[in-house]
């Protein structure tokens, strides 16, 4: 597999191989960093810190195919560290706006009115539920990756998403698909929320 091959090369000191791995998913890295940092400059700083950390710790990665979930966990940790250093880190429980700055007018990822509708709805959930739902359905991350990023057990992650989605369903009076992919349809209006309605 190409990822495993590049990881092996990176472990041998091949910086070009590591750079190729990063560039292959650079947009996803940026979107994830922007979600936490709230602006382009700080998001880029977090990505630079992540790259340095990857160079230093690539030997600690045991499974090459896990590179992207591992590196994104490092990126989230770097974002939170940078925010704490600037003394402006607020937990998602305390800061609804910055947690969803990805939906604001100056964000490159706000495309539709339905996303603003979702911002309002998500603001009614508690912080851990909002974070888990956003990582799952906006960034399309696996449950285990979210658990690693947020430092909680897999079962807790799934519970946060399940409970949060049920709350959203009640708020909009709609019905959610049972395939656990996050689709919510309002019965009286055309409001929809799935991985297609939030552009990344």
N, C-alpha and C positions, 0 to 999 in steps of 0.2 A: 504494500500500500504506500502511496506517495507520502502521506503525512508521516508515517513511521520511518520511512527512509530519510526524510528531511530532518526529523528529530534526531536520528542516529548521527547524521552529519553535523548537526548543531552541537551535539554533545562532544564531538571531536574537535570543536572549536571553529567550525565553519559558520561564520557570521552571515554569509549570504544565504545559507539554508534557513537560518532562523528568520532573517528578513523576509524571505519568500513566504514562510508560514504566516507571518504577521500581515503582510500585504494582501494575502489571499482573503483575509477576513477583516480588513481595515475599517470598512464601513460599519460593521457590527461592533467593533471595538469602540469606534467613535460615538455611535448612538448610545451605547451602554455608559460610557464615561460622561456624555452630555446629560443623561438622565440624572446622574448623581451630582455633577458639578454645576449644571445650570447655565454654562456659557462656554463658548468655543475655546477661549484662551486656557481656562482651567482644565477643560476636557483634554486638550492637547498636552498640557503639563502632566496630567495623570497617565496618559498613554506613554509619554517619554519615560516616566518613572517605571511603568510596567515593563517596557522594553529593557531597561537597565536590569531590572529584577530577573527577567527571563534569561538574560545573558549569564547572570550570576548563579541562577538556580536551576538551569536546564538539566543538570545532572541528577536532580532530585526527582525528575519525572520518570516514573517506572514504565508506564504504558504510553507509547508514542501516540496511539489513537486518541488518548485523553488530553492531548495538547490544548485544544481549544477550550474545553471546560476548565482545565487547570489554569490557563492563562487569563481567562475572564474572571475567575475567582481572584487571582492576583490583582487584576485591574480594579475590581470593586474594593478590595482592601486598600489599594493605593489611593483611590478616590476618598475613602473615609479618613485615611491618615492625613491627606492634604487638607481636608475640611477641618479636621481637628486642629491641625497646626495653625490654620488661619483663625482659629477660635470662632468660627461661625458654623460649626457643624451642629445641626439640630437633628434629633432622631426623627424618623418619618412620623412617629406618633405626635410630634410637636409642630412639625412644619409641613402643612399640606401643600402650600404653594411651591416651595422649592422642590419637593418630591415630584411634582408634576409640571415642572417648568418646561419639560419637553413638549407640552401642549400649548404653550403661550405664543403670542404673536411673533416674537423674535426667534422662535425655534424653527429650524429647517424641517421639522417633522410634523408640524401642524398643517393639515391639508383640508380638513372638512369640518363642518359644523358639528357633526356627530361626535367628533373627538372632544369638542368642548362640552357636549352633553355628558360624555363619559367622565370628563374631569370633575364635573359637579357631582356625579353619582359616586365616583371613587373617593371624593373628599369626605363622604359619610362613613367610610370604612375605617377601621383602626389601622395604624401604620404598618404593622407586619402583614396584614392582609393586602393592603394596597401594594406594598413592595413585591410580595409574592405574585400577585396577579399581573402586575406590570412586567416583571421579569419573564413570566410564563407566556403572556399573550401579546405583549408589545415586542419583546426581544426573542420570543420563541425558544426559550431555554428549557432544558430538560429539568424534571423535578429534582433529580439528584444534584444537578449543577446549582440549582437555586438553594438547595439545602446546604451545599458546601459554601456558597457565597454568603449566606446569612447566618451560618453557624448553628443551625438547628437540625434535629433529626428529620429524616425523609418523611416520616408520618406526620410530623408537625407541619411541614411545608404543604403536604397534600391537604391537611385539615384546614390550614389558613386559606388556601385557594378555594376549597369546597364551600366553607362557611361564607367567605367573601362573595362568591358567585351567587349563593342562595340569597344573601342580603340584597345584592344588585337585582336579582330576579323579583324580589318582593317590592323593591322601590319602584321599578318600572312596570310592574304588573304583567310581566311577560312570561314566556316559557323558555326554558333552557334545554338544549339538546342533551341527551343522556350520554353522549360519547365523550364527555369531559374535555371538549375542545374549546369551551368558552363561548359558544354562540348564545346570544340573548336576543330574543325578538319581542318587541312590544306589540301587544295585540291590537292597540288602537291607533298606533302611528307607525311610521316607517323607520323608527330608530332601530338600528342594528349594531351589534358589537361582536366582531369576531376578528380573527387574525387578518382578515382582508380589509376590515373597516378602519383599522389603525395602521396607517402606512408607516413602514420603517425604512 
